[in-house]
Every structure is written in structure tokens, then in C-alpha cells.
Amino acid sequence: MDAYYLAAASLYEPERSIERLAWAKSTVIAQSLTVYFDEVATSTEQRNRFIAAFKGNSFSSLEKIDK
């Protein structure tokens, strides 16, 4: 909710509602990834696989992350 309220304070015009929602969603995704990589025990190999899958749009390699 904080992300949406921050977006609403910056993009307050009614016609910019889609931009507010996009800002809030992007913030939530970024915060989720930060928490995952900082707080969840992930190895360097797992991080590298995730980054490679993200850059290459090939998420089939992510199946190996938890193994």
C-alpha cells in the first residue's frame, strides 16, 4: 500500500491512474526481489541462474533453483 500511496502523491491526476498502478506494481516486484536475494538463503549459483533466466526470457532453468 505504501507504494501506491507514494505513486498517488506524485501522480495525483485521475487520468494517470494506470501509471500509478504500474508504479506500485513495479515497486512491489522490486522490493520482493530485494527481500528474496537479501534475506532468503540463496546461493550464488541460484542467483546467477535467476539472472540468466531473466535476461534470456528462458525460465525453464528456474526449475533447478530449488534443487
Distance bins in CASP14 RR format, pairs under 12 A and 6 or more apart:
PFRMAT RR
TARGET T0000
AUTHOR 0000-0000-0000
RMODE 2
METHOD distances of the structure
MODEL  1
1 7 0 0 0 0 0 1 0 0 0 0 0
1 8 0 0 0 0 0 1 0 0 0 0 0
1 24 0 0 0 0 1 0 0 0 0 0 0
1 27 0 0 0 0 0 1 0 0 0 0 0
1 28 0 0 0 0 1 0 0 0 0 0 0
2 8 0 0 0 0 0 1 0 0 0 0 0
2 9 0 0 0 0 0 1 0 0 0 0 0
2 23 0 0 0 0 0 1 0 0 0 0 0
2 24 0 0 0 0 1 0 0 0 0 0 0
2 27 0 0 0 0 1 0 0 0 0 0 0
2 28 0 0 0 0 1 0 0 0 0 0 0
2 31 0 0 0 0 1 0 0 0 0 0 0
3 9 0 0 0 0 0 1 0 0 0 0 0
3 10 0 0 0 0 0 1 0 0 0 0 0
3 20 0 0 0 0 1 0 0 0 0 0 0
3 21 0 0 0 0 0 1 0 0 0 0 0
3 22 0 0 0 0 0 1 0 0 0 0 0
3 23 1 0 0 1 0 0 0 0 0 0 0
3 24 1 0 1 0 0 0 0 0 0 0 0
3 25 0 0 0 0 1 0 0 0 0 0 0
3 26 0 0 0 0 1 0 0 0 0 0 0
3 27 1 1 0 0 0 0 0 0 0 0 0
3 28 1 0 1 0 0 0 0 0 0 0 0
3 29 0 0 0 0 1 0 0 0 0 0 0
3 30 0 0 0 0 1 0 0 0 0 0 0
3 31 1 0 0 1 0 0 0 0 0 0 0
3 32 0 0 0 0 0 1 0 0 0 0 0
4 10 0 0 0 0 0 1 0 0 0 0 0
4 11 0 0 0 0 0 1 0 0 0 0 0
4 17 0 0 0 0 0 1 0 0 0 0 0
4 19 0 0 0 0 0 1 0 0 0 0 0
4 20 1 0 0 1 0 0 0 0 0 0 0
4 21 1 0 0 1 0 0 0 0 0 0 0
4 22 0 0 0 0 0 1 0 0 0 0 0
4 23 1 0 0 1 0 0 0 0 0 0 0
4 24 1 0 1 0 0 0 0 0 0 0 0
4 25 0 0 0 0 1 0 0 0 0 0 0
4 26 0 0 0 0 0 1 0 0 0 0 0
4 27 0 0 0 0 1 0 0 0 0 0 0
4 28 0 0 0 0 1 0 0 0 0 0 0
5 11 0 0 0 0 0 1 0 0 0 0 0
5 12 0 0 0 0 0 1 0 0 0 0 0
5 20 0 0 0 0 1 0 0 0 0 0 0
5 23 0 0 0 0 0 1 0 0 0 0 0
5 24 0 0 0 0 1 0 0 0 0 0 0
5 27 0 0 0 0 0 1 0 0 0 0 0
6 12 0 0 0 0 0 1 0 0 0 0 0
6 20 0 0 0 0 1 0 0 0 0 0 0
6 23 1 0 0 1 0 0 0 0 0 0 0
6 24 0 0 0 0 1 0 0 0 0 0 0
6 26 0 0 0 0 0 1 0 0 0 0 0
6 27 1 0 0 1 0 0 0 0 0 0 0
6 28 0 0 0 0 0 1 0 0 0 0 0
6 31 0 0 0 0 0 1 0 0 0 0 0
7 13 0 0 0 0 0 1 0 0 0 0 0
7 16 0 0 0 0 1 0 0 0 0 0 0
7 17 0 0 0 0 1 0 0 0 0 0 0
7 18 0 0 0 0 0 1 0 0 0 0 0
7 19 1 0 0 1 0 0 0 0 0 0 0
7 20 1 0 1 0 0 0 0 0 0 0 0
7 21 1 0 0 1 0 0 0 0 0 0 0
7 22 0 0 0 0 1 0 0 0 0 0 0
7 23 1 1 0 0 0 0 0 0 0 0 0
7 24 1 0 1 0 0 0 0 0 0 0 0
7 25 0 0 0 0 1 0 0 0 0 0 0
7 26 0 0 0 0 1 0 0 0 0 0 0
7 27 1 0 0 1 0 0 0 0 0 0 0
7 28 0 0 0 0 0 1 0 0 0 0 0
8 14 0 0 0 0 0 1 0 0 0 0 0
8 16 0 0 0 0 1 0 0 0 0 0 0
8 17 0 0 0 0 1 0 0 0 0 0 0
8 19 0 0 0 0 0 1 0 0 0 0 0
8 20 1 0 1 0 0 0 0 0 0 0 0
8 21 0 0 0 0 1 0 0 0 0 0 0
8 23 0 0 0 0 1 0 0 0 0 0 0
8 24 0 0 0 0 1 0 0 0 0 0 0
9 16 0 0 0 0 0 1 0 0 0 0 0
9 20 0 0 0 0 1 0 0 0 0 0 0
9 23 0 0 0 0 0 1 0 0 0 0 0
9 24 0 0 0 0 0 1 0 0 0 0 0
10 16 0 0 0 0 1 0 0 0 0 0 0
10 19 0 0 0 0 1 0 0 0 0 0 0
10 20 0 0 0 0 1 0 0 0 0 0 0
10 23 1 0 0 1 0 0 0 0 0 0 0
10 24 0 0 0 0 0 1 0 0 0 0 0
10 27 0 0 0 0 0 1 0 0 0 0 0
11 17 0 0 0 0 1 0 0 0 0 0 0
11 18 0 0 0 0 1 0 0 0 0 0 0
11 19 1 0 1 0 0 0 0 0 0 0 0
11 20 1 0 1 0 0 0 0 0 0 0 0
11 21 0 0 0 0 1 0 0 0 0 0 0
11 22 0 0 0 0 1 0 0 0 0 0 0
11 23 1 0 0 1 0 0 0 0 0 0 0
11 24 0 0 0 0 0 1 0 0 0 0 0
12 19 0 0 0 0 0 1 0 0 0 0 0
12 20 0 0 0 0 1 0 0 0 0 0 0
13 19 0 0 0 0 1 0 0 0 0 0 0
13 20 0 0 0 0 1 0 0 0 0 0 0
14 20 0 0 0 0 1 0 0 0 0 0 0
16 22 0 0 0 0 1 0 0 0 0 0 0
16 23 0 0 0 0 1 0 0 0 0 0 0
17 23 0 0 0 0 0 1 0 0 0 0 0
17 24 0 0 0 0 0 1 0 0 0 0 0
18 24 0 0 0 0 0 1 0 0 0 0 0
18 25 0 0 0 0 0 1 0 0 0 0 0
19 25 0 0 0 0 0 1 0 0 0 0 0
19 26 0 0 0 0 0 1 0 0 0 0 0
20 26 0 0 0 0 0 1 0 0 0 0 0
20 27 0 0 0 0 0 1 0 0 0 0 0
21 27 0 0 0 0 0 1 0 0 0 0 0
21 28 0 0 0 0 0 1 0 0 0 0 0
22 28 0 0 0 0 0 1 0 0 0 0 0
22 29 0 0 0 0 0 1 0 0 0 0 0
23 29 0 0 0 0 0 1 0 0 0 0 0
23 30 0 0 0 0 0 1 0 0 0 0 0
24 30 0 0 0 0 0 1 0 0 0 0 0
24 31 0 0 0 0 0 1 0 0 0 0 0
25 31 0 0 0 0 0 1 0 0 0 0 0
25 32 0 0 0 0 0 1 0 0 0 0 0
26 32 0 0 0 0 0 1 0 0 0 0 0
26 33 0 0 0 0 0 1 0 0 0 0 0
27 33 0 0 0 0 0 1 0 0 0 0 0
27 34 0 0 0 0 0 1 0 0 0 0 0
28 34 0 0 0 0 0 1 0 0 0 0 0
28 35 0 0 0 0 0 1 0 0 0 0 0
29 35 0 0 0 0 0 1 0 0 0 0 0
29 36 0 0 0 0 0 1 0 0 0 0 0
29 54 0 0 0 0 0 1 0 0 0 0 0
30 36 0 0 0 0 0 1 0 0 0 0 0
30 37 0 0 0 0 0 1 0 0 0 0 0
31 37 0 0 0 0 0 1 0 0 0 0 0
31 38 0 0 0 0 0 1 0 0 0 0 0
31 39 0 0 0 0 0 1 0 0 0 0 0
32 38 0 0 0 0 0 1 0 0 0 0 0
32 39 0 0 0 0 0 1 0 0 0 0 0
32 40 0 0 0 0 0 1 0 0 0 0 0
33 39 0 0 0 0 0 1 0 0 0 0 0
33 40 0 0 0 0 0 1 0 0 0 0 0
33 42 0 0 0 0 0 1 0 0 0 0 0
33 47 0 0 0 0 0 1 0 0 0 0 0
33 50 0 0 0 0 1 0 0 0 0 0 0
33 51 0 0 0 0 0 1 0 0 0 0 0
33 54 0 0 0 0 1 0 0 0 0 0 0
34 40 0 0 0 0 0 1 0 0 0 0 0
35 42 0 0 0 0 0 1 0 0 0 0 0
36 42 1 0 0 1 0 0 0 0 0 0 0
36 46 0 0 0 0 0 1 0 0 0 0 0
36 47 0 0 0 0 1 0 0 0 0 0 0
36 50 0 0 0 0 1 0 0 0 0 0 0
36 65 0 0 0 0 0 1 0 0 0 0 0
37 43 0 0 0 0 0 1 0 0 0 0 0
37 44 0 0 0 0 0 1 0 0 0 0 0
37 46 0 0 0 0 1 0 0 0 0 0 0
37 47 1 0 0 1 0 0 0 0 0 0 0
37 48 0 0 0 0 0 1 0 0 0 0 0
37 50 0 0 0 0 1 0 0 0 0 0 0
37 51 0 0 0 0 1 0 0 0 0 0 0
37 54 0 0 0 0 0 1 0 0 0 0 0
38 47 0 0 0 0 0 1 0 0 0 0 0
40 46 0 0 0 0 1 0 0 0 0 0 0
40 47 0 0 0 0 0 1 0 0 0 0 0
40 50 0 0 0 0 0 1 0 0 0 0 0
40 65 0 0 0 0 0 1 0 0 0 0 0
40 66 0 0 0 0 0 1 0 0 0 0 0
41 47 0 0 0 0 0 1 0 0 0 0 0
41 66 0 0 0 0 0 1 0 0 0 0 0
42 48 0 0 0 0 0 1 0 0 0 0 0
42 49 0 0 0 0 1 0 0 0 0 0 0
42 50 0 0 0 0 1 0 0 0 0 0 0
42 51 0 0 0 0 0 1 0 0 0 0 0
42 65 0 0 0 0 1 0 0 0 0 0 0
42 66 0 0 0 0 0 1 0 0 0 0 0
43 49 0 0 0 0 1 0 0 0 0 0 0
43 50 0 0 0 0 0 1 0 0 0 0 0
43 64 0 0 0 0 0 1 0 0 0 0 0
43 65 0 0 0 0 1 0 0 0 0 0 0
43 66 0 0 0 0 0 1 0 0 0 0 0
43 67 0 0 0 0 0 1 0 0 0 0 0
44 50 0 0 0 0 0 1 0 0 0 0 0
44 51 0 0 0 0 0 1 0 0 0 0 0
45 51 0 0 0 0 0 1 0 0 0 0 0
45 52 0 0 0 0 0 1 0 0 0 0 0
45 61 0 0 0 0 0 1 0 0 0 0 0
45 64 0 0 0 0 1 0 0 0 0 0 0
45 65 0 0 0 0 1 0 0 0 0 0 0
45 66 0 0 0 0 0 1 0 0 0 0 0
45 67 0 0 0 0 0 1 0 0 0 0 0
46 52 0 0 0 0 0 1 0 0 0 0 0
46 53 0 0 0 0 0 1 0 0 0 0 0
46 61 0 0 0 0 0 1 0 0 0 0 0
46 62 0 0 0 0 1 0 0 0 0 0 0
46 63 0 0 0 0 0 1 0 0 0 0 0
46 64 0 0 0 0 1 0 0 0 0 0 0
46 65 1 0 1 0 0 0 0 0 0 0 0
46 66 0 0 0 0 1 0 0 0 0 0 0
46 67 0 0 0 0 1 0 0 0 0 0 0
47 53 0 0 0 0 0 1 0 0 0 0 0
47 54 0 0 0 0 0 1 0 0 0 0 0
47 62 0 0 0 0 0 1 0 0 0 0 0
47 65 0 0 0 0 1 0 0 0 0 0 0
48 54 0 0 0 0 0 1 0 0 0 0 0
48 55 0 0 0 0 0 1 0 0 0 0 0
48 61 0 0 0 0 0 1 0 0 0 0 0
48 62 0 0 0 0 0 1 0 0 0 0 0
48 64 0 0 0 0 0 1 0 0 0 0 0
48 65 0 0 0 0 0 1 0 0 0 0 0
49 55 0 0 0 0 0 1 0 0 0 0 0
49 56 0 0 0 0 0 1 0 0 0 0 0
49 58 0 0 0 0 0 1 0 0 0 0 0
49 59 0 0 0 0 0 1 0 0 0 0 0
49 60 0 0 0 0 0 1 0 0 0 0 0
49 61 1 0 1 0 0 0 0 0 0 0 0
49 62 1 0 0 1 0 0 0 0 0 0 0
49 63 0 0 0 0 1 0 0 0 0 0 0
49 64 1 0 0 1 0 0 0 0 0 0 0
49 65 1 0 1 0 0 0 0 0 0 0 0
49 66 0 0 0 0 0 1 0 0 0 0 0
49 67 0 0 0 0 0 1 0 0 0 0 0
50 56 0 0 0 0 0 1 0 0 0 0 0
50 58 0 0 0 0 0 1 0 0 0 0 0
50 59 0 0 0 0 1 0 0 0 0 0 0
50 61 0 0 0 0 1 0 0 0 0 0 0
50 62 1 0 0 1 0 0 0 0 0 0 0
50 63 0 0 0 0 0 1 0 0 0 0 0
50 64 0 0 0 0 0 1 0 0 0 0 0
50 65 1 0 0 1 0 0 0 0 0 0 0
50 66 0 0 0 0 0 1 0 0 0 0 0
51 58 0 0 0 0 0 1 0 0 0 0 0
51 61 0 0 0 0 0 1 0 0 0 0 0
51 62 0 0 0 0 0 1 0 0 0 0 0
51 65 0 0 0 0 0 1 0 0 0 0 0
52 58 1 0 0 1 0 0 0 0 0 0 0
52 59 0 0 0 0 0 1 0 0 0 0 0
52 60 0 0 0 0 0 1 0 0 0 0 0
52 61 1 0 0 1 0 0 0 0 0 0 0
52 62 0 0 0 0 1 0 0 0 0 0 0
52 64 0 0 0 0 0 1 0 0 0 0 0
52 65 0 0 0 0 0 1 0 0 0 0 0
53 59 1 0 1 0 0 0 0 0 0 0 0
53 60 1 0 0 1 0 0 0 0 0 0 0
53 61 1 0 1 0 0 0 0 0 0 0 0
53 62 1 0 1 0 0 0 0 0 0 0 0
53 63 0 0 0 0 1 0 0 0 0 0 0
53 64 0 0 0 0 1 0 0 0 0 0 0
53 65 0 0 0 0 1 0 0 0 0 0 0
54 61 0 0 0 0 0 1 0 0 0 0 0
54 62 0 0 0 0 1 0 0 0 0 0 0
54 65 0 0 0 0 0 1 0 0 0 0 0
55 61 0 0 0 0 0 1 0 0 0 0 0
56 62 0 0 0 0 0 1 0 0 0 0 0
58 64 0 0 0 0 0 1 0 0 0 0 0
59 65 0 0 0 0 0 1 0 0 0 0 0
61 67 0 0 0 0 0 1 0 0 0 0 0
END
